[in-house]
Amino acid sequence: MVFLLRCLGMMLLMYSAMADTVTPTTEMVVGTAPATEATQMRRAALEQRVTAKWDALIRKDFVTAYSFTSPEYRKLFSLNAFKGGFGNKAAWRRVEVVNVDFKGDDAATVGINIYFVYHPPQAEQALDMQTYVQESWVLVDGQWWYLVKN
């Protein structure tokens, strides 16, 4: 049990460079107000970008994943700096967008379940795991961009 807790702790640290880790609440998942058609379209566009970024990460296509980061991030950090934020102990398998919380017209927090296989050092078997993360995204010139947490 201690070993599993240590592994989970390590995974949470690995993802801290990418997202804030929290536990989803019923309010976050269900929401309180019915979505308008415009909100549904914004959400669909954002979910498409989030999913495409994670599909690239799953394929280890860091060039494509990097292209989803905000223009300001790309001005400050190189592709190699972006790639350096990822370890090689986990293999992402799939993601699931759980919720989207719009913060005005140009920002949103996206809750994501990430399913992955973790390869602990010196362990015989890999572990199937899941974690929940929240990512910040901003709308700039009509396009959603991922805000990398450093």
Secondary structure, DSSP 8 states (H G I E B T S, - for coil): -HHHHHHHHHHHHHHHTT-B-----HHHHH-SS---HHHHHHHHHHHHHHHHHHHHHHTT-HHHHHTTB-HHHHHHS-HHHHHTT--SSEEEEEEEEEEEEE-SSSEEEEEEEEEEEE--TT-SS-EEEEEEEEEEEEEETTEEEEE---
